[in-house]
Amino acid sequence: MYNIDWTRKAYKQLQKIRDKKERISIYDAGETLRKWPDCPNIKALTDHEYGYRLRVGGWRIFFDVQKTVRIIKIQEVKKRNENTY
């Protein structure tokens, strides 16, 4: 089982989401990463700042995985649009 580490930036982005239901579902989706690699809606990214993304409706959670110490570091939470990637 992996530990989840929300960066300060990602946590602030999460808190700025006005819709409480969306905010809770995004947080819960981030917490499902504890079962890495058995998580749905994940894509490995190439030529991107972060290694992976998790799709949660119209939102994206960008994260990196540190396999040796079993930590998933959530870097950003962004609304999906034409400039997300």
Sequence and secondary structure as in RCSB ss.txt:
>XXXX:A:sequence
MYNIDWTRKAYKQLQKIRDKKERISIYDAGETLRKWPDCPNIKALTDHEYGYRLRVGGWRIFFDVQKTVRIIKIQ
EVKKRNENTY
>XXXX:A:secstr
  EEEE HHHHHHHHT   HHHHHHHHHHHHGGGGTTS SSEEE SSSSSSEEEEETTEEEEEEEETTTTEEEEE
EEEE STT  
